[in-house]
Amino acid sequence: MKKLEGSEVARHNNRRSCWIALYGKVYDITDFLDAHPGGQQVLLRSAGQDGTAEYESVHSPDLVEETLPSTSFRGVVDSDTIPKAQSTTKHRPQQKRKAPFPPLRSMISVNDFEAIAKLYLSPAGWAYYSSGADDERSRYEAARAFCKLVLRPRVLRNVDQIDTRTTILGKNSSMPVYVSPSGLGKYAHPDAECAFASGAGKEGLIQVIPTSPSMPIEKIINSRVSESQPVFFQLYFNRDLQKAEALIRRVEKLGVSAIWLTVDSPVLGKRERDDRLKAQVSTGFFISKEDEFGTLEEQQPGVAKVASSGLLNPRLTWDDIAWIRQVTRLPLVLKGIQSVEDALLAYEKGVEGIVLSNHGGRSQDTAQAPMVTLLEIRRYAPHLINSRMEVFLDGEIRRGTDILKALALGVRAVGLGRPFLFSLTGGYGEAGFRRMVQILREELEGNMALAGATRISELVPEMVNTQRLDKEVIGSIKL
């Protein structure tokens, strides 16, 4: 392995010849500059320098070798002999932190953790986690939809013992809740996805590992409490079929129990909070002699765009489902179904599950709330409920009553993404995650008892009055 001098690496610091050092390894990324989804300026800031700090704030350590060809590797270098790239984080205004953060026993609701997260996270972290697309109406409509559903409790039933156990794709779960895949977990806590893996195992839940986690997939898998602990894997379908197959084979070998294919993000939604923050710390506009009104420089991409580098695939179609079926026998779930028509197509394709989701309101703003999609399915294709295809739902789940309503209307389990990320902040880590799970468990158990149900199978549609939300279901559909 060739050992390079720092001075040699430093010479390759421009568009014509761009080298970058990551974790002591040097890569020639000249030919990759134009292909980088986050724009070439992101990479040129680190040209001829050690870009590890900036890189690992967004990407998993192993992503670089998965993305670049082996011919890009130039050798190793002593990181102390080359300058460190200036991280954009140093230009961000410092958040006001209250120390120490409240003890976990004072966390009473899921929303309490969000308040802590807003204090703890960097501006970039908060913008990435909390933002939705455009005006963020889809995100808040999802929460409003739950409020428009009201419960119809049954009384005088023996509810002394409550059982929240269920199965998800045949795997046991202590509660009908799973950990949704979420990127950039290290903004919340250094242990990130590993804390989820360990905590989920201890609480009897199932984690869906994101395609591009903030740490190696192998490390996350090894953080489980036992080899029998089930985990699922979210797949963004790579345009390069060889890379897509290699990733599937890799996670198969690691022992994941199902593939959750994300289908609601062929392109990246416009995350304005993220973009505004970048605009504030970038040069933005400059005045030139040629243009007294100023010339718009290349816009600096937000964290979301950089983090999604190479993940999104606008060419993904229903035909690719058959290809995935040929590659793996793992159960397949389509994450991001937003209409009854697509729910029916998924059923016809024989997938094992669908997630009613609009990507947490982060892809297309004003896309209807997942709960409205569920009512749409109940009206026009009720045979899909409790069928061989399991139905899941995510988006703005915050209360035990939210979980109960979704289950009563036919959902197998619900996923939480942002809230679980928030639970890690404030230095809480795995303990914070487990505290949030316990809060949800207590709320679900209590509300099941109040509704008159002792087990999940006793939660039935008649326990939910949907009339106010039914009005938002599309009036007629040609199926």
Number of C-alpha atoms within 10 A of each C-alpha: 7 9 12 15 15 20 13 12 27 20 14 18 18 16 17 8 14 24 28 28 30 21 16 16 18 23 24 23 23 22 14 16 18 13 13 16 18 22 18 19 17 18 22 20 18 24 26 28 28 30 23 21 15 20 21 18 19 21 22 19 19 15 16 13 12 12 12 15 13 10 8 16 19 19 17 20 22 15 20 10 14 18 17 17 20 15 16 14 15 9 11 15 11 11 12 11 14 11 8 8 14 12 10 15 8 8 17 13 16 21 16 15 24 20 11 20 23 21 17 23 22 20 18 21 21 20 22 23 26 20 21 26 23 18 16 22 18 26 27 17 21 24 18 15 20 24 13 14 20 16 19 14 15 13 12 7 12 11 18 7 10 16 15 17 16 19 13 20 18 9 13 16 21 17 24 25 28 25 24 24 24 21 26 26 28 22 24 25 22 16 19 23 34 27 23 29 28 23 25 26 21 14 17 19 25 27 25 26 27 21 20 25 25 28 22 15 22 12 12 21 23 14 19 21 14 12 11 9 22 24 25 26 25 22 24 22 26 17 15 11 12 10 14 17 16 14 17 21 14 14 18 17 9 15 17 19 19 22 27 26 21 22 25 19 20 17 15 18 18 21 25 18 23 25 20 15 19 20 16 12 15 16 13 15 14 12 11 10 8 8 9 9 11 13 14 11 11 13 16 23 22 22 21 23 20 18 22 18 16 19 18 20 17 12 11 16 10 12 9 12 17 11 12 19 15 9 13 15 11 17 17 24 28 25 25 25 25 25 18 23 16 14 25 17 12 20 17 10 14 17 18 21 25 24 28 27 29 29 27 26 28 25 23 24 20 17 19 22 28 31 28 23 23 28 21 22 20 16 15 16 16 15 12 18 17 13 13 14 21 21 26 29 28 27 26 24 23 16 18 19 23 19 24 26 23 24 23 19 21 23 22 24 23 24 24 20 21 20 23 26 29 32 30 30 28 24 15 20 24 24 16 25 25 23 21 25 23 14 18 23 20 13 19 22 24 17 19 24 21 18 22 20 25 20 17 19 14 14 21 15 16 13 20 19 15 19 11 12 18 16 10 15 16 12 9 7 9 5 8
